[in-house]
Amino acid sequence: MRTLNFLNISENSYEISVVEVGQHFYWQLGHFQVHAQVLITSWVVIAILLCLATSATRKLQTIPSGGQNFVEYVLEFIRDLTRTQIGEEEYRPWVPFIGTMFLFIFVSNWSGALFPWRIFELPHGELAAPTNDINTTVALALPTSVAYSYAGPRKRGLSYFGKYIRPTPVLLPINILEDFTKPSSLSFRLSGNILADELVVAVPISLVPPIVPIPMMFLGLFTSAIQALILATPAAAYIGESMEGHH
């Protein structure tokens, strides 16, 4: 009887574990299933970034103009953001990391707001911005966690781990838990906000003529850009905080 109860509980647990929200399109790679919708849109975003970077830096000039001028402006913005959060002495090695994260999120968010992904039909589900999927935002948040966990000990040595027992050793479990909540908050915040922005635009469009929700679409573009800044800024701040002499 106990064995049957255990088997029933295991079967129910398995059924709960395979519950999904909506329909998704998967590719089967060996024994693994990969989320094809996210991979397709992510590859499109990466291709856009590579094309823009290649075209803007093909013929560099001493006096920038056109695409080179725009790329240098974006680079200067990312450098200022990284310098402000990490500090003048340590920010340079982290500019590529923060810049890559910011640009990927920015282009992903705008692709969801501007590009008509839904015109491409899939066997299951539909295409959307990569950042409205929790898998993508977790994949962006985890390198941030690894980065500040590496930057602190590299700069401060073993003294870095003293932060876990300050101001009192009683707070050790809470300070350890904080390292897990940081990537969690980054990932859930980004995916939730982007998904909400898309729904705010999609619902009115389905109810009224397309021209009516245009102001909401412009608002979505603005909030999408802000979301890229909201994730890149804390990521740089966490790295800077780990290299400081205090917590």
Summary of the structure (lengths in Angstrom):
residues: 247
radius of gyration: 22.0
end to end distance: 54.6
largest distance: 81.6
contacts: 673
relative contact order: 0.12
helix: 76%
strand: 4%
